[in-house]
Amino acid sequence: MSEFGDIVLLSGSANQPLAKRIAAFLKTTLGKIELKRFNDGEIYCRIEENVRGKDAFVIQSTSSPVNDNLMELAIIIDALRRASASRITAVIPYYGYARQDRKAKAREPITAKLVANLITACGADRVMTLDLHADQIQGFFDIPLDHLYALPVFQSYFSEKNLSNLVVVSPDVGGAKKANFLAKKLNVPLAIIDKRREKHNEVAEMTIVGEVNDKECLLVDDMIDTAGTICEAAKALKQNGARKIFVMATHGIFSGPAIERLSNNDIDEVVVSDSINNRKGMPSKIKVLSIAPLLGEAINAVHLNSSISELMDKKFNILQLSLSEY
């Protein structure tokens, strides 16, 4: 048994299907919690079981509606703290407000740090998250943070496809490190798209560095928001002779015109994780892989105070699971 008591899993309303898959993987059930809204939109929360002296894990992505889900997470953490939980871990598969991780212009906020301060102030003892938009956000927290990567899930999926002439493509210079890591794991070449962005969600110019002619291209990114960048990247690859185009992104935000754009372009398949619960109305070309085993193993490791990195190195085979298995 952990020094922090028995484990209890709780879920906010942002992604309950994922929370249930994690609970199923850990062979347990979700803790009982009441969540509702007052008429003016205020959030009401009550933990409906005893959590005194227990090791509590709150599963909540800060996806759309971002502000509601973030506030709900804060309220649940406060409720657990006041109910004397031994330790509170905020499991945030998708960490919102991460795109402002520095001051790019005068008089801008650093929202990634602001949210880190908020979660800490609420009473969280540690945080677990997946594929942050920028690695330096880890340093914004004054409490322990476990930063997990979904690459093994995608690596397994694309390895099984046995693509004969694959090249991994980073849609921008900033994502080259992540794309290069996957390219090495798959033992395939790397290409990079140098893009010039004039304003948010708009790309003005793209230049491809690397050979993509007659190749099966795998575009790698951490998130797909409006899908404008990824669709423009796919268009550039097609114009440069790409045979097939696959896209993998950990977080499928899919806001605004994203679904329509992804449905009407040269992309053959889009593969995302279930870090965000938005499966309704997805076109057939979008494939969802589950990160429940990854998060489940990490939660168990934290609970038992064992090494997450060593565990994942030994148990990559548990990640070869699609959403259909949960």
C-alpha positions in Angstrom: 0.0 0.0 0.0 1.1 3.5 -0.7 2.2 5.8 2.1 -0.6 8.2 0.9 -3.4 5.6 1.5 -5.7 3.9 -0.9 -6.1 5.3 -4.4 -9.2 7.1 -5.5 -9.9 8.2 -9.1 -12.2 11.2 -9.7 -13.3 12.7 -13.0 -14.5 16.2 -13.9 -17.0 16.5 -16.8 -14.4 17.3 -19.5 -13.5 13.7 -20.5 -15.4 11.1 -18.5 -15.0 8.4 -21.2 -11.2 8.6 -20.9 -11.5 8.5 -17.1 -13.6 5.4 -17.2 -11.1 3.7 -19.5 -8.3 4.6 -17.1 -10.4 3.2 -14.2 -11.0 0.0 -16.2 -7.3 -0.4 -17.0 -6.5 -0.1 -13.2 -9.4 -2.5 -12.4 -11.2 0.0 -10.2 -14.1 2.4 -10.5 -14.4 6.1 -10.5 -15.1 7.8 -7.2 -18.5 9.4 -6.7 -18.7 13.1 -7.3 -21.7 15.4 -7.9 -21.2 18.2 -10.4 -23.8 20.6 -11.5 -24.4 24.2 -12.5 -26.4 26.9 -10.8 -28.7 29.0 -13.0 -26.1 31.7 -13.3 -23.4 29.2 -14.5 -21.6 28.8 -11.2 -20.2 25.3 -10.6 -21.3 23.2 -7.7 -19.2 20.2 -6.5 -19.5 17.6 -3.8 -17.3 14.5 -3.3 -19.9 11.8 -2.4 -17.6 9.4 -0.6 -14.9 9.5 2.1 -11.5 10.6 0.7 -9.8 11.3 4.1 -6.3 10.0 4.0 -6.6 8.8 0.4 -4.4 9.3 -2.6 -6.7 11.2 -5.0 -6.2 11.6 -8.7 -8.5 14.1 -10.5 -8.7 13.5 -14.3 -9.7 16.6 -16.2 -8.6 18.1 -19.5 -8.9 21.8 -19.8 -10.4 21.6 -23.3 -13.5 23.4 -24.6 -15.2 25.0 -22.8 -11.8 25.8 -21.5 -12.7 28.2 -18.7 -15.5 26.1 -17.3 -13.3 23.0 -17.3 -10.4 24.8 -15.7 -12.6 26.2 -13.0 -14.2 22.8 -12.4 -10.8 21.3 -11.9 -9.9 24.0 -9.4 -13.1 23.5 -7.5 -12.7 19.7 -7.3 -9.1 20.1 -6.0 -10.4 22.5 -3.3 -13.1 20.1 -2.3 -10.5 17.3 -2.0 -8.2 19.5 0.1 -11.0 20.5 2.5 -12.0 16.8 2.7 -8.5 15.9 3.9 -7.3 13.8 1.0 -3.7 12.7 1.8 -2.4 13.7 -1.6 -4.0 15.4 -4.7 -2.7 14.8 -8.2 -4.3 16.8 -11.1 -4.2 14.5 -14.1 -4.5 16.9 -17.1 -4.3 15.0 -20.4 -4.6 18.3 -22.3 -3.2 21.4 -20.6 -4.9 24.5 -22.0 -3.6 28.0 -22.1 -0.2 26.5 -23.0 0.3 28.5 -26.2 1.3 31.7 -24.3 4.4 30.4 -22.6 6.4 33.6 -23.0 5.9 37.3 -23.8 6.2 37.4 -27.6 5.0 41.1 -27.7 4.8 43.9 -25.2 2.0 43.8 -22.6 1.1 40.1 -23.2 0.4 37.7 -20.3 2.1 34.4 -19.8 -1.1 32.3 -19.3 0.8 28.9 -19.1 2.4 30.2 -15.9 -0.8 31.8 -14.6 -2.7 28.5 -14.9 0.2 26.7 -13.2 -0.1 29.1 -10.3 -3.8 28.6 -10.1 -3.6 24.8 -9.9 -0.9 25.0 -7.2 -2.9 27.6 -5.2 -6.0 25.4 -5.3 -4.1 22.7 -3.3 -2.8 20.2 -5.9 0.3 18.4 -4.6 1.4 17.3 -8.1 0.4 17.4 -11.7 0.4 14.8 -14.5 0.1 15.9 -18.1 0.7 14.8 -21.7 2.6 16.4 -24.5 2.8 20.0 -23.3 2.8 22.6 -26.1 6.2 23.7 -24.8 8.6 21.7 -22.6 9.6 24.7 -20.5 6.1 24.9 -19.0 7.3 22.1 -16.7 9.4 24.7 -15.0 6.4 26.9 -14.3 5.2 24.6 -11.5 6.6 24.7 -8.0 5.1 21.2 -7.3 6.2 17.9 -8.9 5.0 17.5 -12.5 5.1 14.3 -14.5 5.3 15.1 -18.2 4.3 12.1 -20.3 4.6 11.6 -24.1 2.2 9.8 -26.4 4.8 9.0 -29.0 5.0 5.3 -28.1 1.3 4.9 -28.8 1.6 6.5 -32.3 4.9 4.7 -32.9 3.3 1.4 -32.4 0.4 2.2 -34.6 2.4 3.4 -37.6 5.0 0.6 -37.2 2.2 -1.9 -37.8 1.2 -0.1 -41.0 4.5 -1.3 -42.6 4.7 1.8 -44.8 7.5 1.2 -47.4 8.7 4.7 -48.1 7.9 6.7 -45.0 9.3 10.1 -44.1 8.4 11.9 -40.8 7.6 15.6 -41.4 7.6 18.4 -38.8 5.1 21.2 -39.8 7.4 23.8 -38.2 10.9 24.2 -36.9 9.7 24.2 -33.3 8.4 20.7 -33.6 11.5 19.3 -35.3 12.9 17.8 -32.0 9.7 15.7 -31.5 9.5 14.7 -35.1 13.2 13.7 -35.2 12.7 11.5 -32.1 9.9 9.6 -33.9 11.9 9.4 -37.1 14.7 7.7 -35.3 12.4 5.3 -33.6 10.8 4.4 -36.9 14.2 4.4 -38.6 13.0 6.7 -41.4 14.2 10.2 -42.8 13.1 13.5 -41.4 11.7 16.6 -43.3 10.9 20.0 -41.9 8.4 22.6 -43.2 9.6 26.2 -42.5 6.5 28.3 -42.2 6.1 32.1 -41.9 3.1 33.0 -39.7 1.7 36.5 -40.0 -0.9 36.1 -37.2 -2.5 33.4 -35.0 -4.0 30.4 -36.9 -2.8 31.9 -40.3 0.3 30.8 -42.3 1.6 33.0 -45.1 4.4 30.9 -46.6 5.9 27.4 -46.4 9.2 25.9 -47.5 10.0 22.2 -47.3 13.5 21.2 -46.2 14.0 17.5 -47.1 12.9 15.0 -49.7 9.2 14.2 -49.9 8.7 13.4 -53.5 7.0 9.9 -54.0 7.1 9.4 -50.2 4.5 8.5 -47.6 4.6 11.5 -45.3 3.7 11.5 -41.6 3.1 15.0 -40.3 3.7 15.2 -36.5 2.3 17.9 -34.2 1.2 18.2 -30.6 -2.3 19.6 -31.4 -4.7 20.3 -34.2 -6.8 23.4 -33.4 -8.5 24.9 -36.5 -6.4 22.6 -38.8 -5.4 25.5 -41.0 -1.7 24.9 -40.5 -1.8 21.2 -40.9 -4.0 21.4 -44.1 -1.6 24.0 -45.6 1.3 21.7 -44.8 -0.5 18.8 -46.4 -1.1 20.9 -49.5 2.6 21.9 -49.7 3.6 18.2 -49.4 1.2 17.2 -52.2 2.5 19.9 -54.4 6.0 18.6 -53.8 5.1 15.1 -54.9 4.0 13.3 -51.7 2.4 10.0 -52.4 0.3 9.7 -49.2 -0.1 12.0 -46.3 -0.8 10.9 -42.7 -1.2 13.2 -39.7 -0.6 12.4 -36.0 -1.3 14.8 -33.2 -1.7 14.1 -29.5 -4.5 16.6 -28.9 -7.4 16.9 -31.4 -8.9 20.2 -30.4 -10.9 20.5 -33.7 -12.3 24.0 -33.2 -14.1 26.1 -35.8 -13.7 24.9 -39.3 -11.3 22.1 -38.4 -13.5 19.1 -39.3 -14.6 20.5 -42.6 -11.0 21.3 -43.5 -9.8 17.8 -42.6 -12.6 16.2 -44.5 -11.9 18.1 -47.7 -8.1 17.9 -48.4 -5.3 15.5 -49.5 -4.7 14.0 -46.1 -5.3 10.2 -46.1 -5.6 9.7 -42.3 -5.5 11.8 -39.1 -4.6 10.0 -35.9 -5.1 11.6 -32.5 -5.4 10.5 -28.9 -8.5 10.6 -26.7 -7.0 13.3 -24.5 -10.0 15.4 -25.6 -13.4 14.0 -25.8 -14.7 15.0 -29.2 -15.5 11.8 -31.0 -19.0 12.8 -32.1 -19.4 13.6 -35.8 -15.8 12.7 -36.7 -15.2 11.8 -40.3 -13.9 8.3 -41.1 -10.4 9.5 -41.9 -9.9 10.5 -38.2 -8.6 7.6 -36.0 -8.6 7.8 -32.2 -6.0 5.9 -30.1 -6.4 5.6 -26.4 -3.9 6.9 -23.9 -5.7 5.2 -21.0 -3.0 2.5 -20.6 -0.3 5.2 -20.6 -2.0 7.3 -18.0 -3.1 4.3 -16.0 0.4 2.9 -15.7 1.7 6.4 -14.8 -1.0 6.9 -12.1 -0.1 3.5 -10.6 3.6 4.3 -10.6 3.0 7.6 -8.8 0.7 5.9 -6.3 3.4 3.3 -5.5 6.2 5.8 -5.6 8.0 3.9 -8.4 9.8 5.3 -11.5 7.5 6.3 -14.3 10.3 6.4 -16.9 11.6 2.9 -16.0 8.1 1.5 -16.1 7.3 2.9 -19.6 10.6 1.6 -20.9 9.6 -1.9 -19.8 6.0 -1.8 -20.7 5.8 -0.2 -24.2 3.8 -3.2 -25.3 0.8 -2.1 -23.1 0.6 1.0 -25.2 -0.3 -1.0 -28.4 -4.0 -0.5 -27.7 -6.6 1.4 -29.7 -9.7 3.1 -28.4 -11.9 0.2 -29.6 -10.4 -2.0 -26.9 -11.8 0.3 -24.1 
